[in-house]
C-alpha cells in the first residue's frame, strides 16, 4: 500500500509538472513558491507565518507515518 506521504509527494509532483515554466519539477516548485508569496502580498497574508504552519503539518505527517503502530 502506498503511504499517505508518498501520495502527497506524487500529488505535488503532478502539480509541478503542469506548473513549471522551464519543464522541470525544480523550476515548477520555485515558480509555485514565488507565486505563493505574490498571492500572500495581494491578500495581506504573511507567507512566513503560513510556511511555519505548513512546516508543522509536515512534521506531524512525518511523525504519524513513522510512529510505531
Chimera marker file (.cmm) of the C-alpha trace (Angstrom):
<marker_set name="trace">
<marker id="1" x="0.000" y="0.000" z="0.000" r="1" g="1" b="0" radius="0.5"/>
<marker id="2" x="1.225" y="3.472" z="-0.839" r="1" g="1" b="0" radius="0.5"/>
<marker id="3" x="1.811" y="5.659" z="2.206" r="1" g="1" b="0" radius="0.5"/>
<marker id="4" x="-0.154" y="8.834" z="2.660" r="1" g="1" b="0" radius="0.5"/>
<marker id="5" x="3.029" y="10.897" z="2.469" r="1" g="1" b="0" radius="0.5"/>
<marker id="6" x="4.053" y="9.106" z="-0.703" r="1" g="1" b="0" radius="0.5"/>
<marker id="7" x="0.668" y="10.014" z="-2.194" r="1" g="1" b="0" radius="0.5"/>
<marker id="8" x="1.217" y="13.618" z="-1.124" r="1" g="1" b="0" radius="0.5"/>
<marker id="9" x="4.602" y="13.659" z="-2.855" r="1" g="1" b="0" radius="0.5"/>
<marker id="10" x="3.068" y="12.193" z="-6.026" r="1" g="1" b="0" radius="0.5"/>
<marker id="11" x="0.254" y="14.751" z="-5.906" r="1" g="1" b="0" radius="0.5"/>
<marker id="12" x="2.656" y="17.703" z="-5.786" r="1" g="1" b="0" radius="0.5"/>
<marker id="13" x="4.845" y="16.132" z="-8.487" r="1" g="1" b="0" radius="0.5"/>
<marker id="14" x="1.805" y="16.116" z="-10.764" r="1" g="1" b="0" radius="0.5"/>
<marker id="15" x="1.101" y="19.774" z="-9.964" r="1" g="1" b="0" radius="0.5"/>
<marker id="16" x="4.729" y="20.750" z="-10.548" r="1" g="1" b="0" radius="0.5"/>
<marker id="17" x="4.875" y="19.078" z="-13.954" r="1" g="1" b="0" radius="0.5"/>
<marker id="18" x="1.962" y="21.240" z="-15.039" r="1" g="1" b="0" radius="0.5"/>
<marker id="19" x="3.064" y="24.382" z="-13.182" r="1" g="1" b="0" radius="0.5"/>
<marker id="20" x="6.687" y="24.872" z="-14.180" r="1" g="1" b="0" radius="0.5"/>
<marker id="21" x="7.721" y="27.254" z="-16.887" r="1" g="1" b="0" radius="0.5"/>
<marker id="22" x="11.040" y="25.542" z="-17.608" r="1" g="1" b="0" radius="0.5"/>
<marker id="23" x="9.687" y="21.968" z="-17.787" r="1" g="1" b="0" radius="0.5"/>
<marker id="24" x="11.427" y="20.779" z="-14.614" r="1" g="1" b="0" radius="0.5"/>
<marker id="25" x="9.921" y="19.887" z="-11.252" r="1" g="1" b="0" radius="0.5"/>
<marker id="26" x="12.616" y="22.014" z="-9.602" r="1" g="1" b="0" radius="0.5"/>
<marker id="27" x="11.685" y="25.058" z="-11.673" r="1" g="1" b="0" radius="0.5"/>
<marker id="28" x="8.000" y="24.420" z="-11.081" r="1" g="1" b="0" radius="0.5"/>
<marker id="29" x="8.489" y="24.372" z="-7.327" r="1" g="1" b="0" radius="0.5"/>
<marker id="30" x="10.430" y="27.635" z="-7.443" r="1" g="1" b="0" radius="0.5"/>
<marker id="31" x="7.693" y="29.259" z="-9.552" r="1" g="1" b="0" radius="0.5"/>
<marker id="32" x="4.960" y="27.931" z="-7.260" r="1" g="1" b="0" radius="0.5"/>
<marker id="33" x="6.665" y="29.220" z="-4.114" r="1" g="1" b="0" radius="0.5"/>
<marker id="34" x="7.372" y="32.633" z="-5.654" r="1" g="1" b="0" radius="0.5"/>
<marker id="35" x="3.773" y="32.919" z="-6.840" r="1" g="1" b="0" radius="0.5"/>
<marker id="36" x="2.525" y="31.907" z="-3.393" r="1" g="1" b="0" radius="0.5"/>
<marker id="37" x="4.463" y="34.845" z="-1.980" r="1" g="1" b="0" radius="0.5"/>
<marker id="38" x="2.803" y="37.176" z="-4.514" r="1" g="1" b="0" radius="0.5"/>
<marker id="39" x="-0.580" y="35.721" z="-3.522" r="1" g="1" b="0" radius="0.5"/>
<marker id="40" x="0.185" y="36.443" z="0.138" r="1" g="1" b="0" radius="0.5"/>
<marker id="41" x="1.156" y="40.027" z="-0.693" r="1" g="1" b="0" radius="0.5"/>
<marker id="42" x="-2.084" y="40.540" z="-2.619" r="1" g="1" b="0" radius="0.5"/>
<marker id="43" x="-4.213" y="39.080" z="0.193" r="1" g="1" b="0" radius="0.5"/>
<marker id="44" x="-2.327" y="40.656" z="3.105" r="1" g="1" b="0" radius="0.5"/>
<marker id="45" x="-1.181" y="37.261" z="4.412" r="1" g="1" b="0" radius="0.5"/>
<marker id="46" x="2.198" y="36.591" z="5.983" r="1" g="1" b="0" radius="0.5"/>
<marker id="47" x="3.957" y="33.940" z="3.900" r="1" g="1" b="0" radius="0.5"/>
<marker id="48" x="6.429" y="33.075" z="6.644" r="1" g="1" b="0" radius="0.5"/>
<marker id="49" x="3.623" y="32.517" z="9.174" r="1" g="1" b="0" radius="0.5"/>
<marker id="50" x="1.784" y="30.239" z="6.750" r="1" g="1" b="0" radius="0.5"/>
<marker id="51" x="5.023" y="28.450" z="5.919" r="1" g="1" b="0" radius="0.5"/>
<marker id="52" x="5.629" y="27.798" z="9.621" r="1" g="1" b="0" radius="0.5"/>
<marker id="53" x="2.168" y="26.257" z="9.932" r="1" g="1" b="0" radius="0.5"/>
<marker id="54" x="2.798" y="24.169" z="6.804" r="1" g="1" b="0" radius="0.5"/>
<marker id="55" x="6.104" y="23.012" z="8.280" r="1" g="1" b="0" radius="0.5"/>
<marker id="56" x="4.342" y="21.979" z="11.489" r="1" g="1" b="0" radius="0.5"/>
<marker id="57" x="1.828" y="19.985" z="9.421" r="1" g="1" b="0" radius="0.5"/>
<marker id="58" x="4.693" y="18.360" z="7.509" r="1" g="1" b="0" radius="0.5"/>
<marker id="59" x="6.431" y="17.317" z="10.733" r="1" g="1" b="0" radius="0.5"/>
<marker id="60" x="3.173" y="15.911" z="12.120" r="1" g="1" b="0" radius="0.5"/>
<marker id="61" x="2.597" y="13.938" z="8.915" r="1" g="1" b="0" radius="0.5"/>
<marker id="62" x="6.122" y="12.535" z="9.078" r="1" g="1" b="0" radius="0.5"/>
<marker id="63" x="5.683" y="11.584" z="12.727" r="1" g="1" b="0" radius="0.5"/>
<marker id="64" x="2.300" y="9.972" z="12.095" r="1" g="1" b="0" radius="0.5"/>
<marker id="65" x="3.743" y="7.810" z="9.359" r="1" g="1" b="0" radius="0.5"/>
<marker id="66" x="6.919" y="6.825" z="11.205" r="1" g="1" b="0" radius="0.5"/>
<marker id="67" x="5.309" y="6.234" z="14.607" r="1" g="1" b="0" radius="0.5"/>
<marker id="68" x="5.295" y="2.591" z="15.600" r="1" g="1" b="0" radius="0.5"/>
<marker id="69" x="1.842" y="1.022" z="15.472" r="1" g="1" b="0" radius="0.5"/>
<link id1="1" id2="2" r="1" g="1" b="0" radius="0.2"/>
<link id1="2" id2="3" r="1" g="1" b="0" radius="0.2"/>
<link id1="3" id2="4" r="1" g="1" b="0" radius="0.2"/>
<link id1="4" id2="5" r="1" g="1" b="0" radius="0.2"/>
<link id1="5" id2="6" r="1" g="1" b="0" radius="0.2"/>
<link id1="6" id2="7" r="1" g="1" b="0" radius="0.2"/>
<link id1="7" id2="8" r="1" g="1" b="0" radius="0.2"/>
<link id1="8" id2="9" r="1" g="1" b="0" radius="0.2"/>
<link id1="9" id2="10" r="1" g="1" b="0" radius="0.2"/>
<link id1="10" id2="11" r="1" g="1" b="0" radius="0.2"/>
<link id1="11" id2="12" r="1" g="1" b="0" radius="0.2"/>
<link id1="12" id2="13" r="1" g="1" b="0" radius="0.2"/>
<link id1="13" id2="14" r="1" g="1" b="0" radius="0.2"/>
<link id1="14" id2="15" r="1" g="1" b="0" radius="0.2"/>
<link id1="15" id2="16" r="1" g="1" b="0" radius="0.2"/>
<link id1="16" id2="17" r="1" g="1" b="0" radius="0.2"/>
<link id1="17" id2="18" r="1" g="1" b="0" radius="0.2"/>
<link id1="18" id2="19" r="1" g="1" b="0" radius="0.2"/>
<link id1="19" id2="20" r="1" g="1" b="0" radius="0.2"/>
<link id1="20" id2="21" r="1" g="1" b="0" radius="0.2"/>
<link id1="21" id2="22" r="1" g="1" b="0" radius="0.2"/>
<link id1="22" id2="23" r="1" g="1" b="0" radius="0.2"/>
<link id1="23" id2="24" r="1" g="1" b="0" radius="0.2"/>
<link id1="24" id2="25" r="1" g="1" b="0" radius="0.2"/>
<link id1="25" id2="26" r="1" g="1" b="0" radius="0.2"/>
<link id1="26" id2="27" r="1" g="1" b="0" radius="0.2"/>
<link id1="27" id2="28" r="1" g="1" b="0" radius="0.2"/>
<link id1="28" id2="29" r="1" g="1" b="0" radius="0.2"/>
<link id1="29" id2="30" r="1" g="1" b="0" radius="0.2"/>
<link id1="30" id2="31" r="1" g="1" b="0" radius="0.2"/>
<link id1="31" id2="32" r="1" g="1" b="0" radius="0.2"/>
<link id1="32" id2="33" r="1" g="1" b="0" radius="0.2"/>
<link id1="33" id2="34" r="1" g="1" b="0" radius="0.2"/>
<link id1="34" id2="35" r="1" g="1" b="0" radius="0.2"/>
<link id1="35" id2="36" r="1" g="1" b="0" radius="0.2"/>
<link id1="36" id2="37" r="1" g="1" b="0" radius="0.2"/>
<link id1="37" id2="38" r="1" g="1" b="0" radius="0.2"/>
<link id1="38" id2="39" r="1" g="1" b="0" radius="0.2"/>
<link id1="39" id2="40" r="1" g="1" b="0" radius="0.2"/>
<link id1="40" id2="41" r="1" g="1" b="0" radius="0.2"/>
<link id1="41" id2="42" r="1" g="1" b="0" radius="0.2"/>
<link id1="42" id2="43" r="1" g="1" b="0" radius="0.2"/>
<link id1="43" id2="44" r="1" g="1" b="0" radius="0.2"/>
<link id1="44" id2="45" r="1" g="1" b="0" radius="0.2"/>
<link id1="45" id2="46" r="1" g="1" b="0" radius="0.2"/>
<link id1="46" id2="47" r="1" g="1" b="0" radius="0.2"/>
<link id1="47" id2="48" r="1" g="1" b="0" radius="0.2"/>
<link id1="48" id2="49" r="1" g="1" b="0" radius="0.2"/>
<link id1="49" id2="50" r="1" g="1" b="0" radius="0.2"/>
<link id1="50" id2="51" r="1" g="1" b="0" radius="0.2"/>
<link id1="51" id2="52" r="1" g="1" b="0" radius="0.2"/>
<link id1="52" id2="53" r="1" g="1" b="0" radius="0.2"/>
<link id1="53" id2="54" r="1" g="1" b="0" radius="0.2"/>
<link id1="54" id2="55" r="1" g="1" b="0" radius="0.2"/>
<link id1="55" id2="56" r="1" g="1" b="0" radius="0.2"/>
<link id1="56" id2="57" r="1" g="1" b="0" radius="0.2"/>
<link id1="57" id2="58" r="1" g="1" b="0" radius="0.2"/>
<link id1="58" id2="59" r="1" g="1" b="0" radius="0.2"/>
<link id1="59" id2="60" r="1" g="1" b="0" radius="0.2"/>
<link id1="60" id2="61" r="1" g="1" b="0" radius="0.2"/>
<link id1="61" id2="62" r="1" g="1" b="0" radius="0.2"/>
<link id1="62" id2="63" r="1" g="1" b="0" radius="0.2"/>
<link id1="63" id2="64" r="1" g="1" b="0" radius="0.2"/>
<link id1="64" id2="65" r="1" g="1" b="0" radius="0.2"/>
<link id1="65" id2="66" r="1" g="1" b="0" radius="0.2"/>
<link id1="66" id2="67" r="1" g="1" b="0" radius="0.2"/>
<link id1="67" id2="68" r="1" g="1" b="0" radius="0.2"/>
<link id1="68" id2="69" r="1" g="1" b="0" radius="0.2"/>
</marker_set>
